[in-house]
Amino acid sequence: MTTQNYAVYRTSVSGSEAVGYVVNAIVWDGVTPYSPGDGLAVLADPDGKYLIGSTYTAPAS
């Protein structure tokens, strides 16, 4: 099983944490079921670019 780094970030505002605020960093295989919780999403971050407390901004599509 291959694992890599993922950032867990907010998809909705929570208190003083804005959308995109990185709340956690995890090592995950990307396959095993995992739910970050309501108002959160997971982003593959193999280079460790998104540290806890940083902000992820989704690229425009």
N, C-alpha and C positions, 0 to 999 in steps of 0.2 A: 504494500500500500504506500503510495506516494503522498506526502503531506507538503503543505506550503503555508506561508503566512497569509492571514486575512485580517482586514480591518472591519470592525463593526461600527457602523455610523448611524446617526439619527436621520429618519425620513420625515419626522415631524418634530416640532419644537417641544422641549420639555424643560420647564423652569428657565434657567439662563442658558441652556444648551440649544443652539440653533440647528436647523436642518443641515446635515453634513458633518456635524460635530462627531469626532471619533471617540467612542466611549470605551472601546476595548480592542485588543489585538490578540488573535488566537492562531493556533496551528491546527489545521484541519485538512482532511483528505478531499474535501469538496464533494464527497459522495455519501458518506454516512449521514443519516438524517440529523439536521441541526437547525434549530429555530432560535434566532437571536432575541426574539420577543417582539411585542407590539411596538410599532414606531421605530424599528431598527432594521437595518439591512446589512448584508455582508459583501465585501469587495475584495477580490484577490489582490494581494499586496506582496508579491514575491520579493520585492526590493526593500520592504520595510519603510516605504516613503511616508505612510500615514501613521504617525505616532499618536498615542492617546492624547487628546486635547487639541489635536490639529483639526483642520477642516477639509473634508472631501467635497469637491465640486464636480458634479457629473459633467462630462463633456457634452457640448451641444450636439444634437443629432439632426 
